[in-house]
Amino acid sequence: MKNHVLSILCFLFTANCFSQYTAKKGYYISENDERIECLIKHFTWKNNPSFFEYKLSEDDSYKRLNIDDVKEFAIHDLVKFVKHTVDIDRASTNLNNITTGRNSDFQSEIILLKVLMEGEASLYGYSDHTLVRYFYALGDDKPKQLVYKKYINDKSELLENNGYKQQLLNSMKCDDINSAYIEKLKYQTAKLIGFFQLYNKCKGASFTDYMSKPKRKVFSLTPRVGYRNANLDTKIHTFENRYFETGGINTMRYSLEVEYALNISKQNLTILAEPTYQYFKYEQELESNYVTVDFKAIEMQIGMRYYFNMMKNTRLFLNGGFLFEIELGSEMVYRNSSNFGMGNSLGFAGGVGFKFQNLSLEFRQQSSRDLLASTANAEGKFICSSLILGYTLFKL
């Protein structure tokens, strides 16, 4: 069991390391004001970029454009960056490097600003490792930094210059906004977006909130049917001639898979639960006896899956997890002597497959497990592999 745990952890680590960057539909505007529709390599962009990679079609190779080559670029319904020459204060917030002056030390730079909100009042963000700055603009004005600075005074006290509050109070007046509201306003993305939303609504102006995301569809329900090949190797240690092997038992499997997409790795990592009804019956004539196996159970697999985005609407996936059985009156009967209860065993399963739109196909292999684990002096090693076809009915 310990090895199975390590296998799952290694699988998840490897999947995360090899998570792929996908091409998303977007555009860029060149220095000549030409708008080019293209596919842009999607990064998380924790820091504001100075370049991006694009291609004109799926079959093209990626090309790189630097900040000097474009005025803006965007991925539709996801993110937008615009180039501006701005005055920016890069004063450190690191306690070891905090300055003693209260006033900002502005330097003129050409940077790509991330558009957080666009409207009558627009809000922009800039991140460079630990440095976080926000900018705003009214109408067609040039973006200005919202002043915020940590500093140390002559008494070695750590203080804050919250000049952004006075800036907003002076330049963004509206009936729904008062000084008490602004005084509580924090220098944080969500809080500032809320303020700019309030202002634009108060002015009756239309706006685009680039940080609002459509509701994630995190649950999916997939009925699955499959072909299973199994083998049962049984030994009873207290009697002679109590060994038999079933060979390949071919049966159908029916299951219902529930999947939950985690909000990481672009929702490529999921948690899955899959109850499966399994049934087989086997009879064999032994040298001095006759054995009947009647096995009925609900097999439950709980695990994780990782998707690798390939072509449009096509994804490969790997999954692994633990499984256990809910026994439904299974037994193994020796006609001239004993009955043995079966089921309630633990195991591990791993699978590989692909998904095209709502249709999926998976090959799954289960580890060996003992169906007679609850019976003393007996073992029934059960191992099987399956080919499974599924169709996702809906996502929530």
HELIX and SHEET records of a PDB file:
HELIX    1   1 LYS A    2  CYS A   17  1                                  16    
HELIX    2   2 ILE A   67  ASP A   69  5                                   3    
HELIX    3   3 GLY A  163  SER A  171  1                                   9    
HELIX    4   4 SER A  179  GLU A  183  1                                   5    
HELIX    5   5 THR A  189  CYS A  202  1                                  14    
HELIX    6   6 SER A  265  GLN A  267  5                                   3    
SHEET    1   A10 LYS A  63  ASN A  66  0                                        
SHEET    2   A10 PHE A  51  LYS A  55 -1                                        
SHEET    3   A10 ARG A  35  LYS A  41 -1                                        
SHEET    4   A10 ALA A  23  SER A  30 -1                                        
SHEET    5   A10 VAL A  70  ILE A  75 -1                                        
SHEET    6   A10 VAL A  79  ASP A  89 -1                                        
SHEET    7   A10 PHE A 106  GLY A 119 -1                                        
SHEET    8   A10 ALA A 121  ASP A 128 -1                                        
SHEET    9   A10 LEU A 131  LEU A 138 -1                                        
SHEET   10   A10 LYS A 144  GLN A 145 -1                                        
SHEET    1   B 8 LYS A  63  ASN A  66  0                                        
SHEET    2   B 8 PHE A  51  LYS A  55 -1                                        
SHEET    3   B 8 ARG A  35  LYS A  41 -1                                        
SHEET    4   B 8 ALA A  23  SER A  30 -1                                        
SHEET    5   B 8 VAL A  70  ILE A  75 -1                                        
SHEET    6   B 8 VAL A  79  ASP A  89 -1                                        
SHEET    7   B 8 PHE A 106  GLY A 119 -1                                        
SHEET    8   B 8 PHE A 207  ASP A 209 -1                                        
SHEET    1   C 2 LYS A 149  ILE A 152  0                                        
SHEET    2   C 2 LEU A 158  ASN A 161 -1                                        
SHEET    1   D10 TYR A 243  GLU A 245  0                                        
SHEET    2   D10 PHE A 219  ILE A 236 -1                                        
SHEET    3   D10 ILE A 249  ALA A 261 -1                                        
SHEET    4   D10 LEU A 269  GLU A 285 -1                                        
SHEET    5   D10 TYR A 290  ASN A 309 -1                                        
SHEET    6   D10 THR A 314  GLU A 327 -1                                        
SHEET    7   D10 LEU A 346  PHE A 356 -1                                        
SHEET    8   D10 LEU A 359  GLN A 366 -1                                        
SHEET    9   D10 ALA A 378  TYR A 391 -1                                        
SHEET   10   D10 ARG A 369  ASP A 370 -1                                        
SHEET    1   E 3 TYR A 243  GLU A 245  0                                        
SHEET    2   E 3 PHE A 219  ILE A 236 -1                                        
SHEET    3   E 3 PHE A 394  LYS A 395 -1                                        
SHEET    1   F 7 TYR A 243  GLU A 245  0                                        
SHEET    2   F 7 PHE A 219  ILE A 236 -1                                        
SHEET    3   F 7 ILE A 249  ALA A 261 -1                                        
SHEET    4   F 7 LEU A 269  GLU A 285 -1                                        
SHEET    5   F 7 TYR A 290  ASN A 309 -1                                        
SHEET    6   F 7 GLU A 331  TYR A 334 -1                                        
SHEET    7   F 7 ASN A 339  GLY A 341 -1                                        
END                                                                             
